Each structure stands twice: as structure tokens, then as C-alpha cells.
Amino acid sequence: MSEDLAAIARSIIDANSYLTLATGDGSGTPWATPVWFAHDGYTKFIWLSRTSTRHSVNLASRAEVGIVVFDSTVPINQGQAVYAEAVGEEIPATELKAAIAVYSARSVAAGGRPWQVADVVAPASFRLFSARATALYVLDAHDSRVPVDLARA
């Protein structure tokens, strides 16, 4: 059963382009926003944002985030999603080359443009961010969240 849930989680992550990123500011005021993403090994989610956006500002003061990846086009009672508890950050310079390669590959595969490190460092307005999942969940047949291990996927 757990392998079936892992397969479901991988297929949801692969099939969807946007995730909902939930952040909180320093006092805990919540904010949720969709971001186009790439993933590295199903447990690291990577996106581009300006540092001035509300979710980026929130991430600078509170690293804990929530993530949901789902297909909103399915009929009622047929939805499935991947839920993640994660820790986010602006990607450090030492990790940018590898992370931008992952992001760029998904962008190109989706018909977008290739991205380079120069596109996400000053003076460019975008930065590359990531969130590493500390826990992942999918729904079981009873609509309950069940932990799933994708680190070995």
C-alpha cells in the first residue's frame, strides 16, 4: 500500500506545474500563493520569485512552510494531492548551479526558456528559492492524510 501511495505522490508532482506555497510572517499571519515549480528528487521544491513578494519576505523571517501540489481540474470527490511540511530558503550561492539546472530543465521541458545562474543573482530581479520536505502526505481511501516516503523514490 505505501508503494502505491508513493507512486500516487510521484505522479501528482510530475503531472502538475504549480504548487500552493503557504508561508507565515514573523507574527504568524498566513499567506498562500501559487508558484510554478521544479522538483529535485520529489522532496526538494524549487521556484523563482522576487525577494520583494510577500511569500519571499515571509520566508526570510520564518523558514517553515506548507506546500500542496494538486490538480484542481478533477471532478468533485476525485481529488488527490501531495501535502508537505517543509523548510524553505533562498538557495545559497554554493547550490545555485545545481538548482538552476533542475529548474531550467523542467522549464524547457514545459516549453519555457532555459535559465542560467545569471538570471537569479544581482542585478536580476528574481531569486531562486527552495523548500525541502520534512514530511509528505497523500490521502488514503478514507480521505485521511497518510505519510509517504519519497526520499527513496
C-alpha positions, 0 to 999 in steps of 0.5 A, spaced: 500 500 500 505 505 501 508 503 494 502 505 491 501 511 495 508 513 493 507 512 486 500 516 487 505 522 490 510 521 484 505 522 479 501 528 482 508 532 482 510 530 475 503 531 472 502 538 475 506 545 474 504 549 480 504 548 487 500 552 493 506 555 497 503 557 504 508 561 508 507 565 515 510 572 517 514 573 523 507 574 527 504 568 524 499 571 519 498 566 513 499 567 506 498 562 500 500 563 493 501 559 487 508 558 484 510 554 478 515 549 480 521 544 479 522 538 483 529 535 485 528 528 487 520 529 489 522 532 496 526 538 494 521 544 491 524 549 487 521 556 484 523 563 482 520 569 485 522 576 487 525 577 494 520 583 494 513 578 494 510 577 500 511 569 500 519 571 499 519 576 505 515 571 509 520 566 508 526 570 510 523 571 517 520 564 518 523 558 514 517 553 515 512 552 510 506 548 507 506 546 500 500 542 496 501 540 489 494 538 486 490 538 480 484 542 481 481 540 474 478 533 477 471 532 478 468 533 485 470 527 490 476 525 485 481 529 488 488 527 490 494 531 492 501 531 495 501 535 502 508 537 505 511 540 511 517 543 509 523 548 510 524 553 505 530 558 503 533 562 498 538 557 495 545 559 497 550 561 492 554 554 493 547 550 490 545 555 485 548 551 479 545 545 481 538 548 482 538 552 476 539 546 472 533 542 475 529 548 474 531 550 467 530 543 465 523 542 467 522 549 464 524 547 457 521 541 458 514 545 459 516 549 453 519 555 457 526 558 456 532 555 459 535 559 465 542 560 467 545 562 474 545 569 471 538 570 471 537 569 479 543 573 482 544 581 482 542 585 478 536 580 476 530 581 479 528 574 481 531 569 486 531 562 486 528 559 492 527 552 495 523 548 500 525 541 502 520 536 505 520 534 512 514 530 511 509 528 505 502 526 505 497 523 500 490 521 502 488 514 503 481 511 501 478 514 507 480 521 505 485 521 511 492 524 510 497 518 510 505 519 510 509 517 504 516 516 503 519 519 497 526 520 499 527 513 496 523 514 490 
